[in-house]
């Protein structure tokens, strides 16, 4: 490559990295806003999240198209190729995070007719705090090519799973104690599952960062502690 070509190539990679950072910031904001909308039963904020998700979708498409173009033009090798593939993978995970935030926003609009009891919301808020922390840390790991931080995010995935399982059981208990809680708790269970899935996408990004930096996959299966698929549900008739 000529010096000019190398300079242009590096600029293209910096541009893509910047777009990932921008997309990550928007994804974080949508998740935070969707949870705030849920806690406050703020339908205006929830509707804004639903609308803003379109921007995230478009950014994902733009990053994918630009990444494919760079591969076609530059035919990158080794670490550069891993990084560009990583751009596409991370953009896809962030787009899914936006979809999950949008799902929460739609659920807020659906349940606005009733006031959710504060005690039912505490566990959901805590789960969201951990998921947002994971998302922030993994985006920091990506920005700084910090493989150790990416590994920490991945290892913490089972904490979110365990919290979700505990919350699942707690909400089922409220439903069995008082049938009037069934509607609210069902909505919150769907929201909690979306938040748990946001944690899964943070873990996906952590694995992509590890691969981009080291050139290898993690040597062990990711930890999982979501036991809700094994729970028997017996609601009052």
C-alpha positions in Angstrom: 0.0 0.0 0.0 1.1 3.6 -0.6 1.3 6.0 2.3 -1.8 7.7 1.1 -3.7 4.4 0.8 -2.6 3.4 4.3 -3.7 6.8 5.7 -7.1 6.5 4.0 -7.5 2.9 5.3 -6.7 4.0 8.9 -9.2 6.8 8.6 -11.9 4.4 7.5 -11.2 2.2 10.5 -11.3 5.2 12.8 -14.6 6.2 11.3 -16.1 2.8 11.9 -14.8 2.7 15.4 -16.3 6.1 16.1 -19.7 5.0 14.7 -19.7 2.0 17.0 -19.0 4.3 19.9 -21.8 6.5 18.9 -24.2 3.6 18.5 -23.1 2.2 21.9 -23.9 5.5 23.5 -27.4 5.6 22.0 -28.1 2.0 23.0 -27.1 2.8 26.6 -29.4 5.8 26.6 -32.3 3.9 25.2 -32.0 1.2 27.8 -31.7 3.8 30.6 -34.7 5.7 29.3 -36.8 2.6 28.9 -36.2 1.6 32.5 -36.9 5.2 33.7 -40.1 5.2 31.7 -41.1 1.9 33.3 -40.3 3.1 36.9 -42.2 6.4 36.4 -44.9 5.0 34.1 -43.9 7.8 31.7 -45.6 7.0 28.4 -44.1 10.0 26.6 -40.6 8.8 27.4 -41.5 5.3 26.5 -42.8 6.4 23.1 -39.6 8.4 22.5 -37.6 5.2 23.1 -39.7 3.4 20.6 -39.2 6.2 18.0 -35.4 6.6 18.7 -34.8 2.8 18.1 -35.2 3.6 14.4 -31.9 5.6 14.5 -30.1 2.6 16.0 -31.5 0.4 13.3 -30.2 2.7 10.6 -26.8 3.0 12.3 -26.4 -0.8 12.3 -27.2 -0.9 8.6 -24.7 1.9 7.8 -21.9 0.2 9.8 -22.5 -3.1 8.1 -22.5 -1.6 4.6 -19.4 0.5 5.4 -17.6 -2.6 6.9 -18.3 -4.7 3.8 -17.0 -2.0 1.6 -13.8 -1.7 3.5 -13.3 -5.5 3.3 -13.9 -5.4 -0.5 -11.6 -2.4 -1.1 -8.7 -3.2 1.3 -8.8 -6.9 1.7 -7.6 -6.7 5.3 -5.7 -9.5 7.0 -5.3 -10.8 10.6 -6.1 -8.3 13.3 -7.6 -5.7 10.9 -10.0 -8.3 9.5 -11.0 -9.4 13.0 -11.6 -5.8 14.0 -13.9 -5.1 11.0 -15.8 -8.3 11.6 -16.1 -7.2 15.2 -17.6 -3.9 14.1 -20.4 -5.8 12.3 -21.0 -8.2 15.2 -21.1 -5.5 17.9 -23.4 -3.3 15.7 -25.7 -6.2 15.4 -25.7 -6.8 19.2 -26.3 -3.1 19.9 -29.2 -3.1 17.4 -30.7 -6.0 19.4 -30.2 -4.1 22.6 -32.2 -1.2 21.1 -35.0 -3.6 20.1 -35.2 -4.9 23.7 -35.3 -1.3 25.1 -38.1 -0.6 22.6 -40.0 -3.7 23.8 -39.9 -2.3 27.3 -41.1 1.0 26.0 -44.0 -0.7 24.3 -44.9 -2.5 27.5 -45.0 0.8 29.5 -47.5 2.1 27.0 -49.6 -1.1 27.4 -49.7 -0.9 31.2 -50.1 2.8 31.7 -53.7 2.4 32.7 -52.7 1.1 36.1 -50.2 2.2 38.8 -47.6 -0.5 39.4 -46.9 -1.1 43.0 -43.4 0.1 44.1 -42.5 -3.2 45.8 -43.0 -5.0 42.5 -40.6 -2.6 40.7 -37.6 -2.9 43.1 -36.2 -6.1 41.7 -36.6 -4.9 38.1 -34.7 -1.7 38.8 -31.9 -3.6 40.4 -31.6 -6.0 37.5 -31.6 -3.0 35.1 -28.8 -1.4 37.1 -26.6 -4.4 36.7 -27.4 -4.8 33.0 -26.6 -1.2 32.3 -23.3 -1.5 34.2 -22.4 -4.5 32.1 -23.2 -2.7 28.9 -21.1 0.4 29.9 -18.2 -1.8 30.9 -18.2 -3.8 27.8 -18.3 -0.7 25.6 -15.3 0.6 27.6 -13.6 -2.7 27.0 -14.2 -2.3 23.3 -13.0 1.3 23.2 -9.8 0.5 25.0 -9.2 -3.0 23.6 -9.3 -4.2 27.2 -9.5 -7.9 27.0 -9.3 -8.3 30.8 -12.4 -6.1 31.3 -14.2 -8.0 28.5 -13.5 -11.2 30.4 -14.9 -9.7 33.6 -18.1 -8.8 31.9 -18.5 -12.3 30.5 -17.8 -13.9 33.9 -20.5 -11.7 35.5 -23.2 -12.8 33.1 -24.3 -15.5 35.6 -25.0 -12.8 38.2 -27.7 -11.3 35.9 -29.1 -14.7 35.2 -29.3 -15.5 38.9 -31.0 -12.1 39.6 -33.5 -12.7 36.9 -34.3 -16.2 38.3 -34.8 -14.7 41.7 -37.0 -11.9 40.4 -39.0 -14.4 38.4 -39.8 -16.4 41.5 -40.6 -13.2 43.5 -43.1 -12.0 40.9 -44.7 -15.4 40.7 -45.1 -15.4 44.5 -46.9 -12.0 44.3 -49.1 -13.4 41.6 -50.1 -16.4 43.7 -50.6 -14.3 46.8 -53.1 -11.9 45.1 -54.7 -12.5 41.7 -55.0 -8.8 41.3 -51.2 -8.7 40.9 -51.2 -11.0 37.9 -51.6 -8.4 35.2 -48.9 -6.1 36.5 -46.5 -8.9 37.3 -46.9 -10.5 33.9 -45.9 -7.2 32.3 -42.9 -6.9 34.6 -41.8 -10.4 33.9 -41.7 -9.6 30.2 -39.7 -6.4 30.9 -37.3 -8.3 33.2 -36.7 -10.9 30.5 -35.8 -8.1 28.0 -33.4 -6.7 30.6 -31.8 -10.1 31.1 -31.4 -10.5 27.3 -29.6 -7.1 27.3 -27.1 -8.6 29.6 -26.7 -11.5 27.2 -25.9 -9.1 24.4 -23.3 -7.3 26.6 -21.7 -10.8 27.0 -21.8 -11.3 23.3 -19.9 -8.1 22.8 -17.4 -9.1 25.4 -16.7 -12.3 23.5 -16.3 -10.3 20.3 -13.8 -7.9 22.0 -11.8 -10.9 23.2 -11.7 -12.4 19.7 -10.7 -9.1 18.1 -7.9 -8.6 20.5 -6.5 -12.2 20.9 -7.6 -13.9 17.7 -9.1 -16.8 19.7 -12.4 -17.7 21.3 -12.9 -18.1 25.0 -11.7 -21.5 26.1 -14.8 -22.3 28.3 -18.5 -22.1 27.8 -20.1 -18.9 29.2 -21.6 -19.2 32.7 -25.4 -19.5 32.8 -27.7 -19.3 35.8 -31.1 -18.6 34.3 -33.3 -21.4 35.8 -36.7 -20.0 34.9 -37.3 -22.5 32.1 -37.3 -25.2 34.8 -39.8 -23.4 37.0 -43.3 -24.8 37.3 -46.0 -22.1 37.1 -49.2 -22.7 39.1 -51.3 -19.6 39.2 -54.6 -19.3 41.2 -57.7 -20.1 39.2 
